[in-house]
Amino acid sequence: MKLIALYTGFLYFPEDKSLYIPAVIEMILLLLLCIAVFMWFRKISNKQAMKAKEIEERILGDRKQNTEDHMKE
C-alpha cells in the first residue's frame, strides 16, 4: 500500500483542460525531433553503405585483375 501512495502525486487531472496544451506542444516538438534524427541517421547509413559497396567492388576488381595477371604468366 505504501508503494501506491508514492504514485498518487502523478495522477493529477486538472479541471482546466487548457493546461494540456503545453504538454501537447512539447510532445509534438519531440516527435518531430525524433523523426528528424531518425532520417538523419538513415541518410548517414546510406552514405556509409555506398562507400562500403564502392570499396568492396574495388577490392573484388583488384583481386580479379590479380588472378587474371597470374593466369597469363
C-alpha positions in Angstrom: 0.0 0.0 0.0 2.9 2.4 0.6 4.0 1.9 -3.0 0.6 3.1 -4.3 0.8 6.2 -2.1 4.1 7.2 -3.9 2.4 7.4 -7.3 -0.7 9.3 -6.3 1.1 12.6 -6.9 1.5 11.9 -10.6 -2.2 11.2 -11.1 -3.3 14.8 -11.5 -6.1 15.5 -14.0 -6.8 19.3 -14.0 -10.3 20.6 -14.4 -9.0 23.3 -16.8 -8.1 21.3 -19.9 -6.1 24.2 -21.4 -3.2 23.0 -19.1 -2.7 20.1 -21.5 -1.7 22.5 -24.4 2.0 22.9 -23.4 2.3 19.2 -22.9 0.8 18.5 -26.4 3.1 21.1 -28.0 6.2 19.6 -26.3 5.2 16.1 -27.4 4.7 17.2 -31.0 8.1 19.0 -31.0 9.9 16.0 -29.5 8.2 13.7 -32.0 9.3 15.9 -34.9 12.8 16.0 -33.5 12.9 12.2 -33.2 11.7 11.8 -36.8 14.4 14.3 -38.0 17.2 12.4 -36.1 15.9 9.1 -37.5 16.0 10.5 -41.1 19.5 11.9 -40.5 20.7 8.5 -39.2 19.3 6.8 -42.3 21.0 9.3 -44.6 24.3 8.8 -42.9 23.8 5.0 -43.0 23.0 5.1 -46.8 26.2 7.1 -47.5 28.3 4.6 -45.5 26.7 1.7 -47.3 27.5 3.3 -50.7 31.1 3.8 -49.6 31.4 0.3 -48.4 30.0 -1.0 -51.7 32.5 1.0 -53.7 35.4 -0.3 -51.6 34.1 -3.8 -51.9 33.8 -3.5 -55.7 37.3 -2.0 -55.9 38.8 -4.8 -53.8 37.0 -7.5 -55.8 38.1 -5.8 -59.1 41.7 -5.8 -57.9 41.5 -9.4 -56.8 40.0 -10.4 -60.2 42.7 -8.4 -62.1 45.5 -10.1 -60.0 44.0 -13.5 -60.7 44.0 -12.8 -64.4 47.6 -11.5 -64.3 48.7 -14.7 -62.6 46.9 -16.8 -65.2 48.7 -15.0 -68.1 52.1 -15.7 -66.6 
